[in-house]
Amino acid sequence: MRDRRLYAGRNPARAVAIDDLRAMARARLPQFLFEYIEGGADAELTLARNRAAFDELRWMPRVLRPVGRPDLSGDFLGAPASLPLAVAPTGFNGLMWPQGDLALARAAAAAGLPFVQSAVSNEPLEAVARIPGLRHWQQVYVFRDPAAVERMVARAEAAGSEALVLTVDSNVYSSRPWDRRNYRAGTNPTRANKIEALRHLRWTRDLLRHGLPRFGNLDGLVPEGQTDIVGAATWLREQIDPDLDWDRVSWLRRVWPRRLIVKGLLHPEDAVEAAARGADAVSLSNHGGRQLDGAPAPVEMLAGVVAALDGRAPVLIDGGIRRGSDIAKALALGAHGVLAGRAPVWGLAAGGTEGAARALAILREEAERCAALLGAPRRDDISAACLHEPPDWAAGVSAIR
Ligand SMILES: Cc1cc2nc3c(=O)[nH]c(=O)nc-3n(C[C@H](O)[C@H](O)[C@H](O)COP(=O)(O)O)c2cc1C
């Protein structure tokens, strides 16, 4: 990427593309935090693939079809959304901006989009779920301690969360080289990184004013005396359960009365199994390239999964959404909607609610412009027929065309 800091400055309102917000985030954040957002697992092959797969898709526009004002609003999992886009769950938002979860969720609410709160977020879900107008989806991991999951599920129900998003791709700890270089143990950055952080004056000033965030959403789950950031991180590592299996999905289905979305699968048979276990939607994901390196991009599995499910459950995807046209491409391959992780977090790090709102606005403007240029101004107009010779990997595209 060319360095956009010279062009974009510090004002997120002046960002014209997600890359500008990324450059602003890079300038404001200490290097170890920028790399925490940026990084993928191992050789980062999957991280790169998530982007490359979108770039390989080409459009087949149609002309002289009046497009008027393009509008991609409509139903998104049972309620209206201005665009079939949700903010993906991301941990540590509180380090990117003071009370970052609240700032990001406010931007989502203002944009009319659902916000998925990370299980390991810094703010308690109760504080986020009460933001006026917010569609609150709570992400959960199935921890080793069943009581801890039960507590989070009960809290989400009491707080009025609309959906639970069960992440199933993280029951084994992956290796992210940048994080391993940047932290000495757990979440403690190396001395060199702490010194480098001090050079980021705006970030340091915010940290001194507001203090280090805690894992506030784990309150009541982490044992007393272990609720500081290092203690809670240690507890979390111990809670990862490598023996997680499908019965836990069925269990969650029994105890959770509202929408259940299973996030983090890629194989069509896993998607069919999730639907059979009662998932209301599946969300194809490789965790933004942060778990199994070498896994395919969700977008390349999409059409095959849609064909395999044959209408049994709507399909969402995430991974590599950087432009509004990526959202349109996912719709063309049969997605019901998408989640974006890094794009809104760069906006958050660049400028809090304002920066995150700019990220969401850029994605919406770009998606609508793309739909208009395609001659497909409404969501229902966007289909596989809008794509020029879908590549071989778009298996199943003939089945959904
Ligand atoms: C900084 C960061 C933190 C994340 N934290 C979580 C998390 O707590 N829970 C989760 O299910 N996924 C988490 N993810 C994965 C995202 O929800 C999402 O799958 C991914 O970011 C999508 O790819 P994208 O960043 O290219 O949009 C995280 C991703 C990033 C980049």
The ligand as an SDF file (V2000), in Angstrom:
LIG
                    3D

 31 33  0  0  0  0  0  0  0  0999 V2000
   -8.1790   -7.2650   15.9400 C   0  0  0  0  0  0  0  0  0  0  0  0
   -9.1320   -8.4070   15.7520 C   0  0  0  0  0  0  0  0  0  0  0  0
   -9.7520   -8.9870   16.8520 C   0  0  0  0  0  0  0  0  0  0  0  0
  -10.6710  -10.0300   16.6740 C   0  0  0  0  0  0  0  0  0  0  0  0
  -11.3250  -10.5430   17.7650 N   0  0  0  0  0  0  0  0  0  0  0  0
  -12.2930  -11.4740   17.5770 C   0  0  0  0  0  0  0  0  0  0  0  0
  -13.0690  -11.9360   18.6740 C   0  0  0  0  0  0  0  0  0  0  0  0
  -12.8890  -11.5160   19.8110 O   0  0  0  0  0  0  0  0  0  0  0  0
  -14.0280  -12.8710   18.4220 N   0  0  0  0  0  0  0  0  0  0  0  0
  -14.2690  -13.3610   17.1650 C   0  0  0  0  0  0  0  0  0  0  0  0
  -15.1490  -14.2090   16.9860 O   0  0  0  0  0  0  0  0  0  0  0  0
  -13.5570  -12.9170   16.1070 N   0  0  0  0  0  0  0  0  0  0  0  0
  -12.5850  -11.9870   16.2810 C   0  0  0  0  0  0  0  0  0  0  0  0
  -11.8860  -11.5300   15.1980 N   0  0  0  0  0  0  0  0  0  0  0  0
  -12.2640  -11.9750   13.8330 C   0  0  0  0  0  0  0  0  0  0  0  0
  -13.3200  -11.0510   13.2380 C   0  0  0  0  0  0  0  0  0  0  0  0
  -14.5520  -11.1840   13.9010 O   0  0  0  0  0  0  0  0  0  0  0  0
  -13.5630  -11.3330   11.7550 C   0  0  0  0  0  0  0  0  0  0  0  0
  -13.8000  -12.7090   11.5750 O   0  0  0  0  0  0  0  0  0  0  0  0
  -12.3990  -10.8840   10.8730 C   0  0  0  0  0  0  0  0  0  0  0  0
  -11.8000   -9.7250   11.3660 O   0  0  0  0  0  0  0  0  0  0  0  0
  -12.8950  -10.6440    9.4630 C   0  0  0  0  0  0  0  0  0  0  0  0
  -11.8530  -10.2920    8.6130 O   0  0  0  0  0  0  0  0  0  0  0  0
  -11.4970   -8.7550    8.2330 P   0  0  0  0  0  0  0  0  0  0  0  0
  -10.7740   -8.1990    9.4250 O   0  0  0  0  0  0  0  0  0  0  0  0
  -10.6040   -8.9160    7.0550 O   0  0  0  0  0  0  0  0  0  0  0  0
  -12.7760   -8.0210    7.9560 O   0  0  0  0  0  0  0  0  0  0  0  0
  -10.9410  -10.5080   15.3660 C   0  0  0  0  0  0  0  0  0  0  0  0
  -10.3060   -9.9270   14.2650 C   0  0  0  0  0  0  0  0  0  0  0  0
   -9.4090   -8.8860   14.4340 C   0  0  0  0  0  0  0  0  0  0  0  0
   -8.7710   -8.2660   13.2230 C   0  0  0  0  0  0  0  0  0  0  0  0
  1  2  1  0
  2  3  1  0
  2 30  2  0
  3  4  2  0
  4  5  1  0
  4 28  1  0
  5  6  2  0
  6  7  1  0
  6 13  1  0
  7  8  2  0
  7  9  1  0
  9 10  1  0
 10 11  2  0
 10 12  1  0
 12 13  2  0
 13 14  1  0
 14 15  1  0
 14 28  1  0
 15 16  1  0
 16 17  1  0
 16 18  1  0
 18 19  1  0
 18 20  1  0
 20 21  1  0
 20 22  1  0
 22 23  1  0
 23 24  1  0
 24 25  2  0
 24 26  1  0
 24 27  1  0
 28 29  2  0
 29 30  1  0
 30 31  1  0
M  END
$$$$
